[in-house]
Amino acid sequence: MEPLHREHGGRAHRLLRGRPRPPARLPRSGAAGHLDARLTPRAQRRPIGWSTEPFEESTELIGAGAAHLFAEIDQEDTNFLLRLWDVAPSGARQLITTGFLKASHRELDDRTTEGNPYHPHTRAVPVEPGKVEEYVLRLYPFAATLLPGHRLLAELSNNEPLSDAHNSLLPPDAFHLPVGRPVTHKIHRDAAHPSRLVLPFTKGTTTANR
């Protein structure tokens, strides 16, 4: 990943632009510049992820954040669910924050600022299948310190696991409703489609990222 800095409201936000790192056996196809990933509303999840290199020093993040996704889908709606993880050298993961967006509620209003999008949710606007749209997920405010050797992992899917170490702590009505049909997602990342994370780094640096 290649970190870029942008100032807003007296706080430095670092934009992380990374190369998709699909899990094992995830099909990779299509034209250069996007990753094909079939995500379906069923018990089996097939998320895709982007990871930094290990941090060289303790790195602090405090505030809200955003994920900008340039995506193409083959239906009129879908869900985008993003989880941000602190990954230890042992592979153990700690959830840092999450972000959720229903594609038909992608509209933003003038309260949106860099790193803090605002969706009014006043109407549903169906997606035109096959059209690349920008979807901006607001990441819930958080505070975290990444220790040396730890990595930051962004994991994207369109439905939640039925059971895992995190969801086992949630009440039964805390889950998002699935779209109800298979949806093929193409996540684009190139000069014309700068998919990225905007995160509230307050101190610390990383090595070259991927």
Kinemage of the C-alpha trace (Angstrom):
@kinemage 1
@onewidth
@group {chain A} dominant
@subgroup {mainchain}
@vectorlist {calphas} color= white
{ca met a 1} P 0.000 0.000 0.000
{ca glu a 2} L 1.149 3.525 -0.765
{ca pro a 3} L 0.368 6.070 1.988
{ca leu a 4} L -0.690 9.572 0.990
{ca his a 5} L -1.319 12.395 3.443
{ca arg a 6} L -4.176 14.874 3.317
{ca glu a 7} L -4.981 17.576 5.862
{ca his a 8} L -8.548 18.265 6.989
{ca gly a 9} L -9.752 20.202 9.983
{ca gly a 10} L -6.319 20.240 11.616
{ca arg a 11} L -5.995 16.446 11.549
{ca ala a 12} L -3.811 14.438 9.204
{ca his a 13} L -5.610 11.653 7.398
{ca arg a 14} L -3.516 9.053 5.639
{ca leu a 15} L -4.994 7.510 2.514
{ca leu a 16} L -4.011 3.868 2.085
{ca arg a 17} L -4.167 2.583 -1.461
{ca gly a 18} L -3.498 -1.117 -1.689
{ca arg a 19} L -3.539 -4.072 -4.002
{ca pro a 20} L -6.393 -6.564 -3.416
{ca arg a 21} L -5.198 -9.743 -1.699
{ca pro a 22} L -7.887 -12.409 -2.264
{ca pro a 23} L -8.026 -15.457 0.004
{ca ala a 24} L -7.042 -18.867 -1.277
{ca arg a 25} L -9.100 -20.244 -4.171
{ca leu a 26} L -10.788 -16.906 -4.910
{ca pro a 27} L -11.116 -16.637 -8.722
{ca arg a 28} L -9.227 -13.805 -10.345
{ca ser a 29} L -10.271 -12.794 -13.848
{ca gly a 30} L -11.411 -9.952 -16.077
{ca ala a 31} L -9.615 -6.931 -17.480
{ca ala a 32} L -6.670 -5.352 -15.694
{ca gly a 33} L -7.669 -2.979 -12.933
{ca his a 34} L -10.326 -4.935 -11.093
{ca leu a 35} L -10.819 -8.087 -9.095
{ca asp a 36} L -13.777 -10.379 -9.713
{ca ala a 37} L -15.282 -11.748 -6.513
{ca arg a 38} L -18.636 -13.534 -6.319
{ca leu a 39} L -20.122 -12.770 -2.926
{ca thr a 40} L -23.441 -14.471 -2.194
{ca pro a 41} L -25.881 -14.302 0.741
{ca arg a 42} L -25.306 -17.736 2.217
{ca ala a 43} L -23.536 -19.340 5.122
{ca gln a 44} L -20.232 -19.573 3.212
{ca arg a 45} L -18.495 -16.173 3.045
{ca arg a 46} L -15.810 -15.322 0.526
{ca pro a 47} L -14.432 -11.938 1.615
{ca ile a 48} L -11.572 -10.148 -0.066
{ca gly a 49} L -8.909 -8.257 1.834
{ca trp a 50} L -6.206 -5.626 1.610
{ca ser a 51} L -3.260 -5.612 4.024
{ca thr a 52} L -0.407 -3.308 4.953
{ca glu a 53} L 3.118 -4.490 5.551
{ca pro a 54} L 4.045 -4.882 9.255
{ca phe a 55} L 4.328 -1.579 11.097
{ca glu a 56} L 7.845 -0.633 12.189
{ca glu a 57} L 6.782 1.304 15.286
{ca ser a 58} L 3.735 1.801 17.459
{ca thr a 59} L 1.144 3.590 15.350
{ca glu a 60} L -1.911 5.330 16.758
{ca leu a 61} L -5.278 5.944 15.097
{ca ile a 62} L -8.037 8.021 16.717
{ca gly a 63} L -11.228 9.198 15.023
{ca ala a 64} L -13.565 8.182 12.219
{ca gly a 65} L -12.593 6.921 8.791
{ca ala a 66} L -13.938 6.023 5.378
{ca ala a 67} L -13.577 3.384 2.680
{ca his a 68} L -13.978 4.581 -0.910
{ca leu a 69} L -14.915 1.669 -3.160
{ca phe a 70} L -15.315 1.930 -6.910
{ca ala a 71} L -17.444 -1.098 -7.636
{ca glu a 72} L -19.535 -2.642 -10.387
{ca ile a 73} L -22.361 -5.039 -9.537
{ca asp a 74} L -24.750 -7.090 -11.672
{ca gln a 75} L -27.886 -6.385 -9.600
{ca glu a 76} L -29.799 -3.269 -8.538
{ca asp a 77} L -28.604 -3.479 -4.942
{ca thr a 78} L -26.116 -5.092 -2.599
{ca asn a 79} L -24.543 -4.645 0.823
{ca phe a 80} L -20.967 -3.580 1.493
{ca leu a 81} L -19.615 -4.679 4.877
{ca leu a 82} L -16.058 -3.736 5.778
{ca arg a 83} L -14.140 -4.867 8.842
{ca leu a 84} L -10.820 -3.368 9.878
{ca trp a 85} L -8.536 -5.741 11.785
{ca asp a 86} L -5.319 -5.506 13.796
{ca val a 87} L -3.380 -8.634 12.795
{ca ala a 88} L -0.600 -9.819 15.132
{ca pro a 89} L 2.528 -11.625 13.894
{ca ser a 90} L 0.982 -14.851 15.222
{ca gly a 91} L -2.020 -14.367 12.932
{ca ala a 92} L -4.388 -13.533 15.802
{ca arg a 93} L -6.867 -10.791 14.821
{ca gln a 94} L -8.517 -8.033 16.843
{ca leu a 95} L -11.465 -6.163 15.327
{ca ile a 96} L -10.845 -2.388 15.294
{ca thr a 97} L -13.942 -0.980 13.592
{ca thr a 98} L -16.567 -1.696 10.945
{ca gly a 99} L -18.438 0.075 8.175
{ca phe a 100} L -21.678 -0.795 6.395
{ca leu a 101} L -23.486 0.566 3.350
{ca lys a 102} L -26.462 -0.539 1.293
{ca ala a 103} L -25.629 0.292 -2.327
{ca ser a 104} L -29.007 1.898 -3.024
{ca his a 105} L -28.327 4.336 -0.125
{ca arg a 106} L -24.975 5.533 -1.489
{ca glu a 107} L -26.019 9.210 -1.778
{ca leu a 108} L -24.015 11.719 0.273
{ca asp a 109} L -25.024 15.202 1.373
{ca asp a 110} L -23.169 18.434 2.126
{ca arg a 111} L -22.392 17.392 5.697
{ca thr a 112} L -19.783 15.006 4.278
{ca thr a 113} L -16.155 15.839 5.049
{ca glu a 114} L -12.931 14.059 4.191
{ca gly a 115} L -12.782 10.845 6.186
{ca asn a 116} L -16.315 11.319 7.555
{ca pro a 117} L -19.051 10.697 4.925
{ca tyr a 118} L -22.681 11.409 5.738
{ca his a 119} L -25.515 9.421 4.128
{ca pro a 120} L -28.953 11.014 4.613
{ca his a 121} L -30.840 7.726 3.927
{ca thr a 122} L -33.870 9.645 2.700
{ca arg a 123} L -34.467 7.497 -0.379
{ca ala a 124} L -33.279 4.374 -2.172
{ca val a 125} L -31.672 4.842 -5.604
{ca pro a 126} L -31.357 1.518 -7.483
{ca val a 127} L -27.950 0.776 -8.980
{ca glu a 128} L -27.605 0.447 -12.748
{ca pro a 129} L -26.159 -3.069 -13.214
{ca gly a 130} L -22.766 -3.009 -14.907
{ca lys a 131} L -22.059 0.656 -14.080
{ca val a 132} L -19.038 1.549 -11.948
{ca glu a 133} L -20.146 3.631 -8.958
{ca glu a 134} L -18.244 5.083 -6.004
{ca tyr a 135} L -19.486 3.830 -2.643
{ca val a 136} L -18.208 5.572 0.496
{ca leu a 137} L -18.500 3.559 3.711
{ca arg a 138} L -18.282 5.436 6.987
{ca leu a 139} L -16.116 3.617 9.523
{ca tyr a 140} L -17.362 3.980 13.073
{ca pro a 141} L -15.134 6.195 15.296
{ca phe a 142} L -12.422 4.201 17.005
{ca ala a 143} L -9.102 4.380 18.806
{ca ala a 144} L -6.358 1.814 18.325
{ca thr a 145} L -2.605 1.432 18.642
{ca leu a 146} L -0.893 -0.957 16.229
{ca leu a 147} L 2.265 -2.435 17.743
{ca pro a 148} L 5.491 -3.067 15.827
{ca gly a 149} L 5.151 -6.177 13.664
{ca his a 150} L 1.353 -5.892 13.449
{ca arg a 151} L -0.513 -5.357 10.187
{ca leu a 152} L -3.715 -3.545 9.301
{ca leu a 153} L -6.204 -5.656 7.326
{ca ala a 154} L -9.346 -4.356 5.593
{ca glu a 155} L -11.799 -7.185 4.861
{ca leu a 156} L -14.773 -6.659 2.541
{ca ser a 157} L -17.849 -8.853 2.062
{ca asn a 158} L -21.559 -8.442 1.321
{ca asn a 159} L -22.910 -10.476 4.241
{ca glu a 160} L -21.904 -11.248 7.798
{ca pro a 161} L -20.658 -14.577 9.122
{ca leu a 162} L -23.312 -16.560 10.922
{ca ser a 163} L -20.907 -17.118 13.798
{ca asp a 164} L -17.398 -16.001 14.653
{ca ala a 165} L -15.480 -14.709 17.669
{ca his a 166} L -16.904 -11.213 17.181
{ca asn a 167} L -20.503 -11.970 16.210
{ca ser a 168} L -20.914 -14.413 19.095
{ca leu a 169} L -21.033 -11.326 21.354
{ca leu a 170} L -23.900 -9.702 19.418
{ca pro a 171} L -27.654 -10.103 19.993
{ca pro a 172} L -29.620 -12.039 17.330
{ca asp a 173} L -31.133 -8.869 15.845
{ca ala a 174} L -27.765 -7.141 15.334
{ca phe a 175} L -27.148 -8.555 11.861
{ca his a 176} L -27.763 -6.802 8.539
{ca leu a 177} L -30.344 -8.316 6.217
{ca pro a 178} L -28.825 -9.998 3.138
{ca val a 179} L -29.768 -8.808 -0.342
{ca gly a 180} L -31.496 -12.140 -0.981
{ca arg a 181} L -29.880 -12.969 -4.324
{ca pro a 182} L -26.374 -13.737 -5.623
{ca val a 183} L -24.470 -10.587 -6.582
{ca thr a 184} L -21.212 -10.421 -8.530
{ca his a 185} L -18.971 -7.560 -7.404
{ca lys a 186} L -16.034 -6.091 -9.319
{ca ile a 187} L -13.866 -3.797 -7.205
{ca his a 188} L -11.896 -1.375 -9.388
{ca arg a 189} L -8.612 0.248 -8.391
{ca asp a 190} L -6.708 2.239 -10.994
{ca ala a 191} L -5.984 5.864 -11.879
{ca ala a 192} L -9.615 6.516 -12.811
{ca his a 193} L -11.044 4.542 -9.890
{ca pro a 194} L -8.955 5.273 -6.761
{ca ser a 195} L -10.444 2.819 -4.270
{ca arg a 196} L -8.839 3.620 -0.932
{ca leu a 197} L -9.074 3.876 2.849
{ca val a 198} L -8.974 7.227 4.646
{ca leu a 199} L -7.860 6.650 8.240
{ca pro a 200} L -7.135 8.982 11.198
{ca phe a 201} L -3.445 8.303 11.857
{ca thr a 202} L -2.157 10.524 14.658
{ca lys a 203} L 1.408 9.232 14.920
{ca gly a 204} L 3.658 6.474 13.615
{ca thr a 205} L 4.813 5.327 10.193
{ca thr a 206} L 4.695 2.225 8.048
{ca thr a 207} L 7.127 0.602 5.682
{ca ala a 208} L 6.244 0.115 2.017
{ca asn a 209} L 2.705 -1.196 1.921
{ca arg a 210} L 0.933 -3.573 -0.409
